[in-house]
């Protein structure tokens, strides 16, 4: 099955050996995004609200590059360092994906790259 790599200049460049996203079999598999500013490649300052906002903007950029939108998202995985931040994350998340919410898994993890508070990956369908 052929695959196509998605590269958006509006999302942070990968900080490791992975693609921002891969299209295969009618799906976009977008790698987890952390709250990096795509211009500076630095973690955005602020709390979980600011970090979630940046993560969602990064994911929207990858979706746009794949000629998709948030309405195409069918599954997300949210990784939080502190589950107590779930309500604030959820407020931001729902502004982007709340109209017709995709399936979602949310887990607490002990640490994330660059010391961030959140990472989210998505699967979207054409």
C-alpha positions in Angstrom: 0.0 0.0 0.0 1.5 3.4 -1.0 2.0 6.0 1.6 2.6 9.7 1.5 4.5 11.8 4.1 2.9 15.0 5.2 5.2 18.0 6.0 3.7 21.3 7.1 5.9 24.4 7.5 3.2 25.7 9.9 3.9 22.9 12.4 7.1 22.2 14.2 9.8 20.2 12.4 10.1 16.7 13.9 12.6 16.6 16.8 13.4 12.9 16.0 13.2 10.3 13.3 9.5 10.5 12.5 7.2 12.3 10.1 4.6 14.9 11.1 2.1 12.6 9.4 1.7 9.7 7.0 -1.2 9.1 4.7 -2.0 5.5 4.0 -5.2 3.6 3.2 -7.4 6.7 3.3 -6.2 7.7 6.7 -3.8 10.3 8.0 -1.8 9.1 11.0 -0.4 12.3 12.6 2.4 12.0 15.0 2.0 13.4 18.5 2.4 17.2 18.7 3.8 18.9 21.7 3.5 22.7 22.3 6.4 23.8 20.2 6.2 27.1 18.4 6.9 26.2 14.7 8.9 29.3 14.1 11.2 29.2 17.1 11.0 25.4 17.9 10.8 26.5 21.6 8.1 25.3 24.1 5.4 27.9 24.4 5.3 29.6 27.8 2.3 29.2 30.0 0.0 26.7 31.6 -1.9 23.7 30.2 -4.3 26.0 28.5 -1.6 27.7 26.5 0.2 24.4 25.8 -3.0 22.7 24.6 -3.8 25.6 22.4 -0.4 25.3 20.7 -0.7 21.5 20.3 -4.1 21.9 18.7 -2.8 24.6 16.3 0.1 22.3 15.3 -2.3 19.5 14.6 -4.6 21.7 12.6 -1.6 22.7 10.5 -0.7 19.0 9.7 -4.4 18.3 8.9 -4.5 21.3 6.5 -1.4 20.2 4.8 -3.1 16.8 4.2 -6.1 18.7 2.8 -8.2 17.8 5.9 -9.8 19.5 8.8 -10.8 18.7 12.4 -14.0 17.2 11.0 -11.9 14.4 9.6 -10.4 13.4 12.9 -11.7 10.0 14.0 -9.4 9.1 16.9 -7.1 11.1 19.3 -4.7 10.1 22.1 -4.0 12.7 24.7 -0.9 12.3 26.9 -1.0 14.4 30.1 1.8 14.7 32.7 -0.9 15.6 35.4 -4.4 14.3 35.1 -5.5 17.1 37.4 -5.1 19.3 34.3 -7.7 17.3 32.4 -10.6 19.8 32.8 -8.6 22.8 31.5 -7.2 20.7 28.6 -10.6 19.4 27.9 -12.0 23.0 27.6 -9.5 23.9 24.9 -9.7 20.5 23.2 -13.5 20.8 22.9 -13.2 24.2 21.1 -11.4 22.3 18.3 -13.0 18.9 18.4 -16.2 19.2 20.4 -18.7 19.7 17.6 -18.6 16.0 16.5 -16.0 14.5 18.9 -13.8 11.7 17.7 -13.0 8.7 19.8 -10.4 9.5 22.4 -8.0 8.0 24.9 -6.4 10.1 27.6 -3.6 8.8 29.7 -1.3 10.2 32.4 2.4 9.7 31.7 5.4 10.3 33.9 7.2 12.7 31.4 7.0 14.0 27.9 9.7 15.4 25.5 11.2 18.8 26.4 9.4 18.8 29.7 6.0 19.7 28.2 2.7 19.1 30.0 0.8 17.6 27.0 1.1 15.7 23.7 -1.7 14.7 21.3 -1.8 12.5 18.2 -4.6 12.0 15.8 -5.9 9.7 13.2 -8.1 11.3 10.5 -10.1 9.7 7.6 -10.8 11.1 4.1 
